[in-house]
């Protein structure tokens, strides 16, 4: 037990010290200065219904976004696909697919890919501002490879390495980012949980390609020349999560081995490097493993000048899950749905399907 607590303490201190050296939390003056902000979008339906409050209690493949340590709870195979209607009315769609596989006695490997679809956009020029010469489609893709491990019955940790790709036909940017997380589970029924995660730590990114050049005419000579514009690099939207959760078991079945009615309360603090910090609260009711109903709320301090926030992702969220067993091996098929209210547009809808083999 002493060894477990020593490991947990050293890991927590190490992450906090690393954060203090690499991030400047809650700095509204830096808002808009980071790039690759698609890394802040939760592509999974179940955890987004919590408003992302379940850093401490999240389990399975979805943990690769919020706290990768939670993927260590996958002991066999989990497949997950989610489609998200991002900021309804904007025409932006997200498709996410993931796979986690238990390896060894306590390890779990994971793979995920998230793609944003912006639809076709008109190509415009100074001479043709209304288009009419064709279309292009931006491509934003994030690919993640994760590994998590249970170091004991109480301590779980992991990391997620992400490859970031943003491109149009003549401009592109590539980058890498690292996530790391820890979860600690304790209590008589393992119902007390703590979690911390550090996200989107990596080198700066920069755009390059033919699109950053243009043809110009030298007035003195009338000569046409190709001019390369200087491109400024940009940082990744790093952040730090710290949260806790508590499970209340309201009733048990006759064998006292299955918690029939569960109520989980969760809270999370998000320390952002390039925008305001956020507080997130969530609650979930679960009937055995067949049905779950959840809701959450994201709080963000408003600006004193114009009484607005720096992000559209605030306010209430809600969602539900249905799961049914099938097959001789008691595999599980589940459907997840979530809705998140936003400051602008018409909210966010996500629907996902999962299979646990």
N, C-alpha and C positions, 0 to 999 in steps of 0.2 A: 504494500500500500504506500509506503514512504517513497518507493521508487516511482510509482505512478504519479504521485503528487509533485515530485521533483521534476519529472519530465513535463508535466502540464505547466508548472510554474515557469520553467525555463523557456518553453515554447511560447507562452503568452508574452513574457517579457521580451523575447527576441522579436516577435512580430510587432509589438508596440514600439520598440526602439527603431525598428526598420521603418515603420510608418512615419515616425517623427522626423526621420532623416529624408524621406522621399516625398512627403505630402505636406500641403498647407491646408488644414481642414477648414471647411466652412468659409471660404474666402469669396465673397460675392463680387469683389473687384476683379477676379480672374474669370468670371462667368463668360462663356463663349470663347475662351482662349484654347480650350482642349479640342482635339479632333477625335475621330473614330467613336463618336458618342453612341453609335449603335451598340457598343459594349455595355451600355447602361440599360438596355431594353431586355426585360425578362421575357423570353420566348415561350415559357411553359405555362400551361393553363392552371395547374393545381396551385403552385406557389404564388402566382400572381393574384389569385383570389384572396390570399392572405394580406395583400399589399406588400409582400416581401418581409413580413414581420417574423417569419419562422426560421431565422438564421440558426437558432439553437436546436430546433426539432426536425428540420427537413431531412428526409431520407430518400434514397434511390437516385435515379438518374437526374432528376430536376435539381439536385443539390450541386450539380456541376456549375450552375449559374450563381447560386446564392452562397453556399458554403460547401465546397467540394468534399469536406470530410464526411458529409452525409452519404456519399456514394458508397462508403465502406459497408453500409448495411445491406447492399445487394450481394447475396451469397450465391445466386444462380445466374439467371440471365434476365435482363429487362430491356424491352424495346419500347420506344416512345416516339410518336409523331404528333406535332401540334401545328395548327394553322391559326394565325392571328390577323385580325382586321385592325390594323394599327391606325389610331386616330381616325375613326370612321368618318368618311367624307373626303379624306386626303387621297384615297386610291392606293395606299401603301399596304402591301401584304407581307407577312413573315411566314416562312416555312421552316420548321425545325425538326430534325431527326436525331435520335441518339440511341446508343447501345451501351449497356454496362454488363460486365461479366466478372463473376467472382473467380479469383485465382488463388491457389494455395488455401491455407486455413483461414486467413483473415484479410487478404488483399482483394482489391477490385480494380479492374481496368475499365476505362470508359472512353467513348468516342462520341462526339456531337458535331453537328454542322447546322448552321443557321444562315439562311439566305433571305435577303430583303428584295422584294419586287416592287419597283416604282412605276411600272408600266412604260409605255413608249412616250418619249418627249420630242417635240419638234426641234430640229436643228435650226438655229438662227444665226445671222451675221449682222454686221452693222448695216449692210445694204438690204438685208432681208430680215428685218426684226420680227416679222409675222411667220417666218418659216416658209414651208413649201418646197424644201429641197431634201426632205427625208426626215427620219427620226432616229433617236438613239435611246438606249435603255441602260441606266446605271446598274452596276453590279456590286453589291456589298455582300461578302461572304466571310463568315468566321468559322474556323475549324478548330475544335478543341480535343486534346488527348489528356486524359486524367489518370491519376493513380491515387487510391486511398487505402488506408490500412487501419485495422483495429489493433491498437497496441496493448489493450487489455479489455476487460469487460466494460470499462468506463470511459476510456480515452480513445478517440478516433481522430485521425489527421489525414490530410491529402493535399495534392497540388494539381493544377490544371494549366497546361501550356496551350496557348491559343495562337493561331496564325490568322492575321487580319488582312483582308484583301478588299480594296475599294478601287473601282475603275469605271471609265467610260471608254469610248472607242479610241481616244488619243491621249488619255491621261490616266495614270494609275498610281497607287500607293500600296506598299506592302509593309507589314510590321508583325511583331510578336509581343505577347503579353503573358504574364504569369499571375495566377491566382493561388492562394494558399489558405487553408482553413483548419480549425480545430473544433471538435465538439467534446463536451464532457457530460456524461450521464450518471446520475446518482439517484438515491432514494430507494425506499423499500420495494417499489414496483418499477424502478427505473423511470420515475415520473418527473424528476427534476433535471433540467437540461440547461447547459450554457454553451454558447458558441461564439467564435470570433472568426472573421475572414478578412483577408486583404485581397483586393481585386485590381486588375488592370495595371500592373507594374511592368514597365518595359521601356525600351529606348524610344526616342522621338521618331516620328514618321515624316515623310516628305513626298509630295507629288512630283512626278516626272513624266516625260513623254512629249510627243510632237505638239500637243495642245498648249504647252506653255511657251511656244514660239509663235511668231507672226511675221509676215512679210511687210516690210516698210520701204519707203522711198527716201533716199538721202536728198534733201532739198537742193543742196549746193551742186550736186552732180547729176541728179535725176536717176541714180542707180538704184535698182531694186535689191534689197538685202533681207536676209532672214535674221530676225532679232530674237535672242533667247532672253526671256524674262527670269529674274531671280525669284526663286521659290523659297518661302520660309517654312522651316520644319515646325511641327506641332507636337505637343505632349499628349499622352493618353489620359483619359478621365479616371484617374486612380481614386479609390475610396476604401474606407475601413468600416466593417460591420461589427457590432457587438450586441448580443442579445441573450435572452433567457426565455424559457417556456416551462409550464407546469401542467401536468395531466391530472385531471380529476376523474376518478373512476366511479361513476354513479351507481352501477350495479354490476353484478357478476352472475354468470350462469350457475347451474347447480353443481358443476364440478369445480367452480372457483378458479378455473384456469384461463377462461376467456373473458376479457373485459367487454361486457355487452354495450354499455353506454359510457362514452368517454367525452369529456369536455376539456379542451386544451386552450390555455391562455398563453399568448406569446407577445413579446415586445422586442423591438430592435432599434438601435440608434445607428444612423448612417452618417459618417464623417466624410463629406465630399471635399475634394481638393479644388474644384473649379466652380462650385456653386454653393448654395446654402445647405447646411446640415438638415437632416430630416429625422423625425421620430415616427415609428410605425408600430401600430397595435393590431393584433389579430386574435380571433377566437374561432375554434372549430368544434363542431359536434360530430362524433362518429358512432354509428351503430355497428358494432363488431368491425368487420373489414368490408362490409357490403355497401354502406352509404355514409358519405361525409358531406356536411354542409358548413361553409365557412364564410367569414366576412372580415374586413380589415379597414384600416384608415391610415393614410399617410399625412402627417402634419409637417408643414414647412412655414417658417417665420416669414411674414410679409415684409416687403420693403417699406420703410417709413415715408418715402417720398411719394410714391404713387399707389401704395396699398395693394401691390400685386406681388406674386411670387416669381421666381426665376425659372420655374419649370411647369409644364402642363400636367406632370404626373403627381398629382396630389388629390386628396379627397377619398371617398369611400370606394371599396371594392367588395365583390361577393363572388361566390362560386360553389360548385357542388361536384361530387364524384360518385359514380355508380361502379361497383366491381362485382363480377360474377366468376365463380370457379368453373373450370371445364377440364375434361380429360382425366386420365387415370393418375397423372402426376399432380393433380390439384393445381394446375396452372390457373392464372387469373387474367381475365380481360376486363379492362376498365375504360370508362369514358369520363373525361374531365371538361368542365366549362368554367370560365370566369369572365367577369365584367369589371372594368375599372373606369370610374368616372375621371374626366380630365377637365382642366381649366378651359381648354379650347376644343373645338371640333365636337364629336358626338360619342366620346368614350372609346374604349378598347374592348373588343370581343376576342376571346381565345377558346378554341375547342381542340381537344386532344384525345388520342387513343393510345392505350398502353397494353402491353402483354408481359406478364411475369411468368417465366417458364420454370 
